[in-house]
């Protein structure tokens, strides 16, 4: 409660009585106005916190966020295109400048935009497999597997998408995931509520895995692309694209 307001209500020397209004009536009116303001604020917060999760793709698309990939984080075997929304795994290194944010040892890339509210995005992929992740920005860019790779530390969560299966990883712990295979994966994040969900997207949306946790920093979308070979042992490219949902 504001100190000046408390003085008006509680001080026996208040000059309000001289204006012809009993102190008790004035205190009641001020208290009622104050309580109304507080109640409205609490109601707004409660409504915000209790908003239901989306159920249909149309509901999810209301929270769609445009996300682009940050060239300064891309491993040198990744080629970015389509306005930095698409990553392609190449057989030859690309000519990127040196940057401390670049993943040195693994074919990973982060989004340019941070994610700290309700948002939804989709990833379309082709090839050997792609890992669709969210991570804190301070994940290591070089070092051991446990330090750098999405899902193998406490800084990131990831859905591994392969042609024949899904896997969820966090802090080096695997959780098997079942669901229909699709080349498109939807990701729903409610940062404040600590909710992260992955969906198989085709003509319908099917929940693959849902996490309830607490996020302590802004998150970034991440992609990790896997090599593949054809039956003759020849390199085949893998691509992953952040879909334009607008």
C-alpha positions as CSV (number, residue, x, y, z in Angstrom):
1,X,0.0,0.0,0.0
2,X,1.3,3.5,-0.8
3,X,2.6,5.3,2.3
4,X,0.7,8.5,1.6
5,X,-2.5,6.6,1.2
6,X,-1.9,4.9,4.5
7,X,-1.4,8.2,6.2
8,X,-4.7,9.6,4.8
9,X,-6.6,6.6,6.1
10,X,-4.9,6.1,9.5
11,X,-3.7,9.5,10.7
12,X,-6.0,11.0,13.4
13,X,-5.0,14.5,12.3
14,X,-6.2,14.0,8.7
15,X,-7.8,17.1,7.3
16,X,-10.3,15.0,5.4
17,X,-12.9,15.4,8.3
18,X,-12.9,19.1,7.9
19,X,-14.3,18.6,4.4
20,X,-17.5,17.2,5.9
21,X,-16.9,13.5,5.4
22,X,-16.6,11.1,8.3
23,X,-13.2,9.4,8.6
24,X,-14.7,5.9,8.6
25,X,-16.7,6.6,5.4
26,X,-13.7,8.1,3.7
27,X,-11.5,5.2,4.7
28,X,-14.1,2.8,3.4
29,X,-14.3,4.5,0.0
30,X,-10.6,4.8,-0.4
31,X,-10.1,1.2,0.7
32,X,-12.8,0.1,-1.7
33,X,-11.2,1.9,-4.6
34,X,-7.8,0.5,-3.7
35,X,-9.2,-3.1,-3.4
36,X,-10.9,-2.7,-6.7
37,X,-7.7,-1.8,-8.4
38,X,-5.8,-4.7,-6.7
39,X,-8.6,-7.1,-7.6
40,X,-8.5,-6.1,-11.3
41,X,-4.8,-6.5,-11.4
42,X,-4.9,-10.0,-9.8
43,X,-7.7,-11.0,-12.1
44,X,-5.7,-10.0,-15.2
45,X,-2.7,-12.0,-13.9
46,X,-4.8,-15.0,-13.1
47,X,-6.4,-14.9,-16.6
48,X,-2.9,-14.6,-18.2
49,X,-1.6,-17.6,-16.2
50,X,-4.6,-19.7,-16.7
51,X,-4.9,-19.4,-20.5
52,X,-5.3,-22.9,-21.9
53,X,-2.8,-24.4,-24.3
54,X,-3.7,-24.4,-28.0
55,X,-5.5,-27.4,-29.3
56,X,-5.8,-27.0,-33.0
57,X,-3.2,-25.9,-35.6
58,X,-5.2,-22.7,-36.1
59,X,-4.8,-22.0,-32.3
60,X,-1.1,-22.7,-32.5
61,X,-0.6,-20.4,-35.5
62,X,-1.9,-17.5,-33.4
63,X,1.4,-17.7,-31.5
64,X,3.6,-18.2,-34.6
65,X,6.9,-16.3,-34.4
66,X,9.2,-15.5,-37.2
67,X,12.6,-17.1,-36.4
68,X,15.8,-16.9,-38.4
69,X,19.1,-18.6,-38.0
70,X,22.2,-16.7,-36.8
71,X,25.1,-17.1,-39.3
72,X,27.5,-16.3,-36.5
73,X,26.6,-19.5,-34.7
74,X,26.4,-21.9,-37.7
75,X,29.0,-24.7,-37.9
76,X,31.2,-24.3,-41.0
77,X,29.6,-27.3,-42.7
78,X,26.2,-25.7,-42.6
79,X,25.0,-23.5,-45.5
80,X,22.3,-21.0,-44.7
81,X,19.8,-19.8,-47.3
82,X,16.2,-18.6,-47.8
83,X,16.8,-15.5,-45.7
84,X,18.7,-17.5,-43.0
85,X,15.7,-19.7,-42.4
86,X,17.1,-22.9,-44.1
87,X,20.2,-24.8,-43.1
88,X,21.8,-27.4,-45.5
89,X,24.5,-29.8,-44.4
90,X,27.4,-29.7,-46.9
91,X,30.2,-32.1,-47.6
92,X,32.7,-29.1,-47.8
93,X,33.3,-26.4,-45.2
94,X,31.8,-23.0,-45.9
95,X,33.8,-19.7,-45.8
96,X,32.5,-18.2,-42.6
97,X,34.5,-15.7,-40.6
98,X,35.8,-16.6,-37.2
99,X,33.4,-15.9,-34.4
100,X,33.2,-16.9,-30.7
101,X,29.5,-17.9,-31.0
102,X,30.2,-20.4,-33.8
103,X,29.7,-24.1,-33.1
104,X,33.2,-25.5,-33.8
105,X,32.8,-29.3,-33.6
106,X,29.1,-30.2,-34.3
107,X,26.8,-29.3,-37.1
108,X,24.5,-27.0,-35.0
109,X,23.1,-23.5,-35.4
110,X,21.0,-21.2,-33.1
111,X,18.3,-18.8,-33.9
112,X,19.0,-15.1,-34.0
113,X,15.9,-14.3,-31.9
114,X,15.5,-15.1,-28.3
115,X,12.3,-16.8,-27.1
116,X,10.9,-15.6,-23.7
117,X,7.1,-15.7,-24.2
118,X,4.4,-17.9,-25.8
119,X,5.5,-18.8,-29.3
120,X,5.1,-21.5,-31.9
121,X,7.3,-22.5,-34.9
122,X,7.6,-25.4,-37.3
123,X,10.6,-27.1,-38.9
124,X,10.5,-28.9,-42.3
125,X,13.4,-31.4,-42.8
126,X,14.8,-33.8,-45.3
127,X,17.7,-36.3,-45.3
128,X,19.5,-38.2,-42.6
129,X,17.8,-36.6,-39.6
130,X,17.6,-33.4,-37.7
131,X,17.5,-32.5,-34.0
132,X,15.0,-29.7,-33.1
133,X,16.1,-28.0,-29.9
134,X,15.7,-25.1,-27.5
135,X,18.7,-24.0,-25.5
136,X,20.1,-21.3,-23.4
137,X,22.5,-19.0,-25.2
138,X,25.4,-19.9,-23.0
139,X,25.7,-23.5,-24.2
140,X,29.4,-24.2,-25.0
141,X,30.5,-23.8,-28.7
142,X,33.5,-26.0,-28.4
143,X,34.5,-28.9,-26.2
144,X,33.2,-32.3,-25.2
145,X,29.9,-33.8,-26.4
146,X,28.3,-33.2,-23.0
147,X,29.2,-29.5,-23.2
148,X,28.2,-28.7,-26.7
149,X,25.6,-31.0,-28.1
150,X,21.9,-30.2,-27.8
151,X,20.2,-32.5,-25.3
152,X,23.4,-33.8,-23.6
153,X,23.6,-31.1,-20.9
154,X,21.3,-29.2,-18.6
155,X,21.2,-26.1,-20.9
156,X,19.2,-27.7,-23.8
157,X,16.3,-29.9,-24.6
158,X,16.0,-31.6,-28.0
159,X,13.8,-33.9,-30.1
160,X,15.8,-36.2,-32.4
161,X,13.9,-36.7,-35.6
162,X,15.0,-39.7,-37.8
163,X,13.3,-41.5,-40.6
164,X,12.2,-44.3,-38.4
165,X,11.9,-43.0,-34.9
166,X,11.9,-40.0,-32.5
167,X,13.9,-39.5,-29.3
168,X,13.8,-36.8,-26.7
169,X,17.0,-35.9,-24.8
170,X,17.8,-33.6,-21.9
171,X,20.8,-33.6,-19.7
172,X,22.1,-36.8,-21.4
173,X,18.9,-38.7,-20.5
174,X,16.9,-40.3,-23.4
175,X,13.1,-40.6,-23.4
176,X,11.6,-42.8,-26.1
177,X,9.0,-41.0,-28.2
178,X,6.3,-42.6,-30.3
179,X,4.1,-41.0,-32.9
180,X,3.4,-40.7,-36.6
181,X,6.4,-39.9,-38.8
182,X,6.3,-36.6,-40.5
183,X,8.8,-34.3,-42.2
184,X,7.4,-31.4,-40.3
185,X,7.7,-30.8,-36.6
186,X,5.9,-28.2,-34.6
187,X,7.3,-26.6,-31.4
188,X,5.2,-24.8,-28.8
189,X,6.9,-22.9,-26.0
190,X,5.2,-21.1,-23.1
191,X,8.3,-19.8,-21.4
192,X,6.6,-18.3,-18.4
193,X,4.6,-21.5,-17.7
194,X,7.6,-23.7,-18.3
195,X,5.9,-25.7,-21.1
196,X,7.6,-27.1,-24.1
197,X,5.8,-29.4,-26.6
198,X,6.7,-31.1,-29.8
199,X,4.2,-32.1,-32.5
200,X,4.2,-34.2,-35.6
201,X,2.5,-32.0,-38.2
202,X,0.7,-33.3,-41.3
203,X,-3.0,-33.0,-42.1
204,X,-3.4,-33.1,-38.3
205,X,-1.2,-32.3,-35.3
206,X,-0.1,-35.1,-33.0
207,X,1.6,-34.5,-29.7
208,X,4.9,-36.3,-29.6
209,X,6.4,-35.1,-26.2
210,X,5.6,-32.5,-23.6
211,X,7.9,-31.1,-20.9
212,X,6.9,-29.2,-17.8
213,X,9.8,-27.4,-16.2
214,X,11.2,-24.0,-15.2
215,X,13.1,-21.8,-17.6
216,X,15.5,-19.4,-15.9
217,X,16.8,-17.6,-19.0
218,X,15.6,-16.7,-22.5
219,X,15.7,-19.6,-24.9
220,X,17.0,-20.0,-28.5
221,X,15.8,-22.3,-31.2
222,X,18.4,-24.7,-32.3
223,X,19.0,-27.2,-35.2
224,X,21.5,-30.1,-35.4
225,X,21.7,-31.7,-38.8
226,X,22.9,-35.3,-39.4
227,X,24.9,-36.8,-42.3
228,X,23.4,-39.5,-44.4
229,X,24.7,-41.7,-47.2
230,X,22.9,-43.5,-50.0
231,X,23.3,-47.3,-50.5
232,X,26.4,-46.7,-52.5
233,X,28.0,-44.8,-49.6
234,X,27.7,-41.4,-51.3
235,X,27.1,-38.3,-49.2
236,X,23.5,-37.1,-49.2
237,X,22.5,-33.7,-48.0
238,X,20.3,-33.0,-45.0
239,X,18.2,-29.8,-44.9
240,X,16.1,-28.2,-42.2
241,X,14.0,-25.1,-42.7
242,X,12.2,-22.8,-40.3
243,X,8.8,-22.6,-41.9
244,X,7.2,-19.3,-42.9
245,X,3.8,-19.4,-41.1
246,X,2.6,-15.9,-41.8
